[in-house]
Amino acid sequence: MSHLGNVLFIAGMLMKPILVRASEKLFDQLGLKSDQCAYENIYKFGYVSGIKINKSDPLFPRLDPAIEVPYIQELMK
């Protein structure tokens, strides 16, 4: 689990310029404070070891097809 936490931290840091809000949610779920989220820390493998993970809502929730399909069909007209 430590490896998974580290990989998620590194991925979140690398995708931070693109997925700004999702990265912040990920860091909150990993139990990291804003001062711990620095690009230099991606080189410290094991940086998030021993930190308690917070359970929260999914970062990317599933879309409801009953709502999304009609919306997309309306856009295609």
HELIX and SHEET records of a PDB file:
HELIX    1   1 SER A    2  LEU A   14  1                                  13    
HELIX    2   2 VAL A   20  GLN A   29  1                                  10    
HELIX    3   3 SER A   34  GLN A   36  5                                   3    
HELIX    4   4 TYR A   39  TYR A   43  5                                   5    
HELIX    5   5 PRO A   65  MET A   76  1                                  12    
END                                                                             
